[in-house]
Amino acid sequence: MKQKRAPLEVFLRYLVFIFSLFVLGLAIAVANRAAWGISPVTSFPKVLSVIPATDFLTVGEWLFIWNSLFTVGQIVILRKNFQWIQLLQIPLSLTLGWFTDLWVGLLEKLPLESITNSYATYGAKVALILVSVFLLALAVCLSVTANVVMNSGEAFVKAISDTWHFKLGNVKMAFDLSCVTIATVTSLVILQRLEGIGIGTVICAVFTGFVVKWLLPMLKPLDRGLSRIKR
């Protein structure tokens, strides 16, 4: 039987999860500043934020709506098996959207456009993409360590996997590919160019998992420390 957590432990775990959203918002903003493509799940909100008909909302606000749709999708798929505590995904998605817009605004001040040397510009963008991958992996590890609610996108993938008994990894790959496809088609049809999709998207999809495997064991002491908090 699973032991009930102490109120202080629950509180601290939610703080860790909120910090993971803070880091995730920074990761999204760093990739956005590099302008070489962002993570698959964020690519469609990015496209919507620059289309003239839908640019009245920011990338963070569209990200909130996008993630909220994944929460609704879980309710539809899981039905009576949906855990209502997971509705916390909605206000937490709002928090992620706010953090994303905060960091996007701050990082716009980075003077990349003032770099006249093309090699220096290239190097700066490579550095930003690598930093974004590290931050994204760190955010994933922090959310896993918090072990409270799930990010809405990941929870949506798990709901499909659990309901129809598909392998989780295969569903995740299909989910990411679907997000990228939607963003690509929308971007090409409406903007006549690629927006939010690029080499950074590929790097993120390929390397984030490896960084997560490297970082996650380093956060085990944090998880053990939180688990030792007495009721």
Secondary structure as GFF3:
##gff-version 3
##sequence-region A 1 231
A	DSSP	alpha_helix	7	34	.	.	.	ID=ss1
A	DSSP	alpha_helix	40	48	.	.	.	ID=ss2
A	DSSP	alpha_helix	59	78	.	.	.	ID=ss3
A	DSSP	three_ten_helix	79	81	.	.	.	ID=ss4
A	DSSP	three_ten_helix	84	88	.	.	.	ID=ss5
A	DSSP	alpha_helix	89	107	.	.	.	ID=ss6
A	DSSP	three_ten_helix	112	114	.	.	.	ID=ss7
A	DSSP	alpha_helix	118	146	.	.	.	ID=ss8
A	DSSP	alpha_helix	152	164	.	.	.	ID=ss9
A	DSSP	alpha_helix	168	186	.	.	.	ID=ss10
A	DSSP	pi_helix	187	191	.	.	.	ID=ss11
A	DSSP	alpha_helix	199	215	.	.	.	ID=ss12
A	DSSP	three_ten_helix	216	219	.	.	.	ID=ss13
A	DSSP	alpha_helix	220	227	.	.	.	ID=ss14
###
